[in-house]
Amino acid sequence: MIPWILRDSYYGGIVDADAINRPWWAIFTTASFYANVGRIFQDRSDEGYALTPDGMISFQQATFPVLIFDVVMIAGSPSP
């Protein structure tokens, strides 16, 4: 995610506008999806964390991170 957010001027600008370091955004958001969003399968969907004020709403049209975060979320989900 770090190379993507560093290269993308539109989405990187969103992160910059919120005064967030781009590499830190990539690391924190990926870790958050792995550790917290995966818990959605345990009916604890209110535990997701984001650094941007609107969560991931600003990134809903960004295909690459959505696909990466889907994979990370599944990888972090608990085993049945």
Sequence and secondary structure as in RCSB ss.txt:
>XXXX:A:sequence
MIPWILRDSYYGGIVDADAINRPWWAIFTTASFYANVGRIFQDRSDEGYALTPDGMISFQQATFPVLIFDVVMIA
GSPSP
>XXXX:A:secstr
 HHHHHH HHHHHHHHHTT  HHHHHHHHHHHHHHTGGGGGGT GGG   SSTTTTGGGTT HHHHHHHHHHHHH
HS   
